[in-house]
Amino acid sequence: MAVETAESLASRLALQQRAFLRDGPPSFTQRRDNLKRLAHAVKACADQLVQAVSADFGQRSRHETLMADIFPVIAAARHARFHLWRWMRPQRVWPGLELAPSRARLLPQPLGVVGIVSPWNYPINLALAPLVAALAAGNRAMIKPSELTPRTAETLAEMLGGLFPEEEVAVVLGGADIGAAFCELPFDHLLFTGSTEVGRKVLAATAQNLTPVTLELGGKSPCVIAPDADLTQAAARIAIGKLLNAGQTCIAPDYVLLPAGKTQDFVRHFTEAATALYPSLLANPDYTSIVSDAHYARLAGLIEDARQGGAEIVVIDPAREQPPPTSRKLAPTLILNPGDHLRSMQEEVFGPILPVLDYQSFDAALDFINARPRPLALYYFGPEDLNLRKLLARTRAGGVTVNETISHFIAENLPFGGVGPSGMGAYHGEAGFRAFSHAKPVLLQSRLNSRILLRPPYGKVTEMLLRFMLRG
Ligand code: NAD
């Protein structure tokens, strides 16, 4: 594959832009066909993709790749195919009494060429689910996958290359430098998924062209356990969500807030649950490795920082294997009541490490959350009562799952995105279609209408009409 340069990127974009203008928006049938072929190809390449992701991670659970990387893409394409007719239909709107008897429509139109930048943690899902939305809305797309999962990126490039001509869907391979050059291209829309830190650079780069952006970023997603929650169930469900992909999930529970006095019970239940899920770590095909040596070192550093800072550390290693750093299997680790100054409370954990903090009152837990950057996800465990209503009303977060973790991501009818530092805009299902469409307002004027009376020379009729228009 040729090495990309700023010039080669610009010419690949120009090719797609010319084709978009030449061919116009694809029909309903073409879009449905694109989505169907994409879903079929992902299914047909599933084994290859599973192997590529696992090779990139060192070890990635086959089931987790199928569940969390491949299923969401196929489900998104199925959902879009099913609802596309309704989404594409022009929407009639009432133009208002003053413009009667004209008619008005909102005409959904593709934006043109969409850029998609994806991260490594779910390298199939986060490259292809935005592509589903872009194609459903009738766009062409260029995708820049993460350099940390190169085999997956190459497999995706090969699969998409066999499915779509270069002028319809293109894959750009390369590292952060290519990512930076990619975001400087004058796309009609850019969807970036990645860290908040890089998201800032992306927003600055896209500002030069006034390219509209959807930013799917990260952050610290809290998990609040109410005083009257079923602690056993809460700990078990948090363990599943936290240890999926070894915690390398943007909406993984980042830290737990629980009532004072319940920490030791939580530790016991979480340890039991994690042990049942992963009785061993090293040769366990279900337990995913940390993606790179640098990320492993960063996570080991978070634990060491907490240890030196005097926090109590609980390592869950049931088979006592003490996985060596070379395996990049990091044992599930709890950090109990870490101080705010510790790195594990300052940065997104993004690994199988879970800080556990206690609160004196539920209101204090909400204050704790509100004193920090608005998270991508928020989890609540407890009855659907006043505490839940308070939490929903008083906190701001990208999305919420109650009495479970992660699941709101899967519901195609729920827009997925962050708020403030955890992101801007949303996609999935209809929200994705709308994000990649322009709802073009069209007013159809009739032969006789009130505008005829609102023109110079202004006189009594205009005065009378203005009195009506300014009636308050
Ligand atoms: P990252 O920001 O380091 O990289 C993401 C992508 O951006 C990669 O393709 C990379 O090559 C590219 N890139 C790097 N520098 C760039 C630059 N200057 N300009 C443009 N592109 C550049 O993120 P990551 O480490 O791959 O992923 C982890 C982060 O992503 C976490 O913070 C996680 O929370 C977040 N994330 C968010 C979501 C979501 O849906 N909101 C999903 C998954 C991951």
Residues whose N, C-alpha, C, O or C-beta is under 5 A from the ligand:
A	BS01	NAD	V117 S118 P119 W120 K144 P145 S146 E147 G174 G175 A176 G179 A180 C183 T193 G194 S195 T196 V198 K201 E216 L217 G218 G219 C250 S422
